Amino acid sequence: MVKHEGLNAIENVSTVMQFVLIGFSDLPNLQGFIFAVFSAVYIIILTGNLLIIVITSMDPALQKPMYFFLANFSSLEICYVSVTVPRILFNIEMQDRSISVTSCATQLCFFLIFGTTECVLLAVMSYDRYVAICNPLHYILIMNPTKCTQLAVGSWLGGIPIQIGQTCQIFSLHFCNSNEIEHFFCDIPPILKLACGDTSVHELSVYVVVVVVATLPFILVLTSYSKIIATIPRLPTAKGRAKAFSTCSSHLLVVVLFYGSATVTYLRPKSMHSPGTDKLLSLFYTIVTPMFNPLIYSLRNKEVIAALKRLFFKE
């Protein structure tokens, strides 16, 4: 009898061919409202970031390293949200929450790759501001077009082998607890909850990867800004100090929103995860931050505002 139950368990493990994304199904009366909100947010994210890409590409006054990286950042945000939001909208509209294991793995892999790119790119952007403010005489030499391109390409490609490896490791697990993912997209914590047996080794692997791809860039950001903060009071003009503070405070706000919510999500022990908390934190680094980034970078930047005026109100 025990042997027969063991064979059934093995059979159940091997037949998990798809997952079910629970998402917001616990709010059946709000499905239309949720669909409208996510649709509006997605349009805002696409429009805002596309505008930044257009003006930084076309406006001669914005042909600077800072805006080159900002254009890359806006392109990244479009890719980042497009991994999750269209699937959320599809699930709500079609009332079909199933997702194949292959599709789930693909979504997770791209989500992790773009998340890694964002961590590294934020560090690169902070380095750019550090050189501009702390070493202005050599800024053009240090942040030359070749160096900027190398830093951008490194940000986009650096996390690919790490996150492909991590995705393969996670989906090499057997899933037998359930096939229902208590989340609105395929993310590491809720997927690990479905795995059979002890997942402590995989959790440790996640922590190590987070330290490498998120914590180290975050330390670089903090180092850059500690030196910037020490330098700003010594700038010769009040206008220069105000401009440096405005630019850097915008970047710091984005960094805190993204790193804060993402770090809490991935560095908490498995036992401390709950579906409600995970969804709330995920909304910050998957939806809220990409939505506010264009506003943060444009409304607090006089050069971007001037470029937008030139684009829409050409004389």
C-alpha positions in Angstrom: 0.0 0.0 0.0 2.8 2.4 0.9 4.6 1.5 -2.2 1.5 2.1 -4.3 1.0 5.6 -2.7 4.7 6.4 -3.4 4.2 5.5 -7.1 1.1 7.7 -7.2 3.1 10.6 -5.7 5.8 10.2 -8.3 3.2 10.1 -11.0 1.5 13.3 -9.7 4.9 15.0 -9.7 5.6 14.1 -13.3 2.2 15.2 -14.6 2.4 18.9 -13.5 2.4 20.4 -17.0 0.8 23.7 -16.1 0.3 26.2 -13.3 -2.7 28.3 -12.4 -2.0 32.0 -11.6 -4.4 32.8 -8.8 -3.8 36.6 -9.2 -6.7 38.7 -8.1 -9.3 35.9 -8.4 -10.2 36.3 -4.7 -11.8 39.7 -5.7 -14.4 38.4 -8.2 -16.5 41.6 -8.0 -13.6 43.8 -8.8 -12.3 42.1 -11.9 -13.5 44.8 -14.3 -12.1 47.6 -12.1 -8.7 45.8 -11.8 -8.6 45.3 -15.6 -9.2 49.0 -16.1 -6.6 50.0 -13.6 -3.9 47.8 -15.0 -4.8 48.8 -18.6 -4.5 52.5 -17.7 -1.3 52.0 -15.8 0.2 50.0 -18.7 -0.7 52.8 -21.2 0.8 55.5 -18.8 4.0 53.5 -18.5 4.3 53.0 -22.3 3.5 56.6 -23.1 5.7 58.1 -20.5 8.7 56.0 -21.3 8.3 56.3 -25.0 8.2 60.1 -24.7 11.5 60.0 -22.8 13.0 57.8 -25.5 11.8 60.1 -28.3 13.0 63.4 -26.7 16.4 62.0 -25.6 16.9 60.7 -29.2 15.8 63.8 -31.1 16.6 66.8 -28.9 20.1 68.1 -29.4 20.2 69.6 -25.9 19.8 66.1 -24.4 22.7 64.4 -26.2 24.5 63.8 -23.0 25.6 60.6 -21.2 22.9 61.1 -18.5 20.1 61.1 -21.0 21.6 58.2 -23.0 21.3 56.1 -19.9 17.9 57.5 -19.2 16.7 56.4 -22.6 18.1 52.9 -21.9 16.3 52.9 -18.6 13.0 53.9 -20.2 13.4 51.1 -22.8 14.1 48.7 -20.0 11.0 49.7 -18.1 8.8 49.1 -21.2 10.4 45.6 -21.5 10.1 45.0 -17.8 6.4 45.7 -17.4 5.6 43.9 -20.7 6.7 40.6 -19.2 4.0 40.7 -16.6 1.1 43.2 -17.3 -0.1 41.8 -20.7 -0.4 38.4 -19.1 -2.3 39.8 -16.2 -4.7 41.6 -18.6 -5.1 38.4 -20.6 -5.9 36.3 -17.6 -8.6 38.7 -16.3 -10.2 39.3 -19.8 -10.3 35.6 -20.8 -10.9 34.3 -17.3 -8.2 31.7 -18.1 -5.5 31.7 -15.4 -3.6 28.6 -16.6 0.0 28.9 -17.7 2.2 26.1 -19.0 5.4 25.3 -17.1 7.4 26.4 -20.2 5.6 29.8 -20.4 6.0 30.3 -16.6 9.7 29.5 -16.8 10.1 31.9 -19.8 8.2 34.7 -18.0 10.3 34.2 -14.8 13.6 34.2 -16.8 12.9 37.4 -18.7 11.5 39.0 -15.5 14.7 38.2 -13.6 17.0 39.2 -16.6 15.3 42.6 -16.8 15.3 43.0 -13.1 19.0 42.4 -13.0 19.5 44.9 -15.8 17.6 47.5 -13.8 19.8 46.9 -10.7 23.0 47.3 -12.8 21.7 50.2 -14.8 20.8 52.1 -11.7 24.3 51.7 -10.4 25.7 52.8 -13.8 23.5 55.9 -13.7 24.7 56.7 -10.2 28.3 56.4 -11.4 27.6 58.8 -14.2 26.2 61.4 -11.7 29.3 60.8 -9.5 31.7 61.5 -12.3 29.7 64.6 -13.5 29.5 66.1 -10.0 32.7 65.0 -8.3 35.0 65.0 -11.4 33.5 67.5 -13.8 36.7 68.5 -15.6 37.3 64.9 -16.8 33.6 64.0 -17.3 33.6 64.1 -21.1 36.8 62.1 -21.2 35.7 59.4 -18.7 32.0 59.1 -20.0 32.9 59.1 -23.7 30.5 57.5 -26.2 32.4 54.2 -26.2 32.5 53.9 -22.4 28.7 54.7 -22.2 27.9 52.1 -24.9 30.0 49.5 -23.0 28.3 50.2 -19.7 24.8 50.1 -21.3 25.5 46.8 -23.1 27.1 45.3 -20.0 23.9 46.3 -18.0 21.6 44.6 -20.6 23.6 41.4 -21.1 25.4 40.9 -17.7 22.6 39.1 -16.0 21.5 36.8 -18.8 23.7 33.8 -17.9 23.1 34.1 -14.2 19.3 34.3 -14.5 19.0 31.6 -17.1 21.0 29.3 -14.8 18.8 30.3 -11.8 15.6 29.7 -13.8 16.8 26.3 -14.9 17.7 25.4 -11.4 14.2 26.4 -10.0 12.3 24.5 -12.7 14.5 21.4 -12.2 12.5 21.0 -9.0 9.5 18.7 -8.7 6.2 20.3 -8.0 3.7 18.3 -5.9 2.2 20.5 -3.3 -0.2 22.2 -5.7 -0.2 23.8 -9.2 -1.8 27.0 -8.0 0.6 30.0 -7.9 -0.6 32.5 -5.3 0.5 35.5 -7.4 -0.3 37.5 -10.5 2.8 36.3 -12.3 5.5 33.6 -12.1 7.9 34.8 -9.4 10.5 32.9 -7.3 8.9 32.9 -3.8 5.4 31.5 -4.8 7.0 28.9 -7.1 9.3 27.6 -4.4 6.3 27.1 -2.2 4.9 24.5 -4.7 8.1 22.5 -4.7 8.4 19.1 -3.1 10.8 18.4 -0.2 13.5 20.6 1.2 14.2 23.8 -0.9 16.7 25.3 1.5 19.6 24.9 -1.0 17.6 26.7 -3.7 16.6 29.4 -1.3 20.3 29.9 -0.5 21.1 30.0 -4.2 18.4 32.8 -4.6 20.0 34.8 -1.7 23.5 34.5 -3.3 22.2 35.7 -6.7 20.3 38.6 -5.0 23.5 39.6 -3.2 25.5 39.5 -6.5 22.9 41.2 -8.8 21.2 43.6 -6.4 23.1 44.1 -3.2 26.5 44.8 -4.9 25.0 47.4 -7.3 23.1 48.9 -4.4 26.4 49.3 -2.5 27.9 51.0 -5.5 24.9 53.4 -5.6 25.3 54.2 -1.9 29.0 54.7 -2.4 28.5 57.1 -5.3 25.9 59.1 -3.6 27.7 59.4 -0.3 30.6 61.0 -2.3 28.1 63.2 -4.2 26.4 64.4 -1.0 29.8 65.3 0.4 30.7 67.2 -2.8 27.4 69.1 -3.4 28.0 71.7 -0.5 31.4 72.5 -2.0 30.0 73.4 -5.5 30.8 77.1 -6.3 27.2 78.3 -7.3 23.8 78.0 -5.7 22.4 77.1 -9.1 24.8 74.2 -9.5 24.1 72.9 -6.0 20.3 73.1 -6.7 20.6 71.3 -10.0 22.8 68.6 -8.6 20.5 68.0 -5.7 17.4 67.9 -7.9 18.9 65.4 -10.3 20.3 63.1 -7.6 17.3 63.2 -5.4 15.1 62.0 -8.3 17.5 59.1 -8.9 17.6 58.2 -5.2 13.8 58.1 -5.0 13.7 55.6 -7.9 16.5 53.5 -6.3 14.7 53.4 -2.9 11.4 52.4 -4.4 12.9 49.6 -6.6 15.6 48.2 -4.3 13.5 48.5 -1.1 10.5 46.5 -2.3 12.5 44.0 -4.3 15.1 43.3 -1.6 12.4 42.7 1.0 10.7 40.2 -1.3 13.7 38.1 -2.2 15.7 38.2 1.0 12.9 37.1 3.4 12.9 33.5 4.5 10.3 31.3 2.8 8.4 30.9 6.1 7.8 34.7 6.2 6.2 34.9 2.8 2.5 35.4 2.5 0.5 35.8 -0.7 -1.0 39.2 0.2 2.3 40.7 1.3 4.1 39.3 -1.8 1.5 40.7 -4.2 1.7 44.1 -2.5 5.5 44.3 -2.6 5.6 43.0 -6.2 3.2 45.8 -7.3 5.8 48.3 -6.2 8.7 47.0 -8.2 6.7 45.7 -11.2 4.1 48.4 -11.7 4.4 51.4 -9.4 8.1 52.2 -9.9 7.9 52.0 -13.7 4.8 54.2 -13.7 6.4 56.9 -11.6 9.8 56.9 -13.2 9.0 59.1 -16.2 7.2 61.6 -13.9 10.1 61.6 -11.4 12.7 62.1 -14.1 10.8 64.6 -16.1 9.0 66.8 -13.6 12.1 67.3 -11.6 14.4 68.0 -14.6 14.2 71.4 -16.3 16.1 70.2 -19.4 13.6 67.4 -19.9 10.6 69.8 -19.4 12.2 72.2 -21.9 12.6 69.4 -24.4 9.0 68.3 -24.0 7.9 71.9 -24.6 10.0 72.1 -27.8 8.5 68.8 -29.0 4.8 69.7 -28.4 4.9 73.5 -28.9 7.2 74.0 -31.9 7.2 77.5 -33.0 
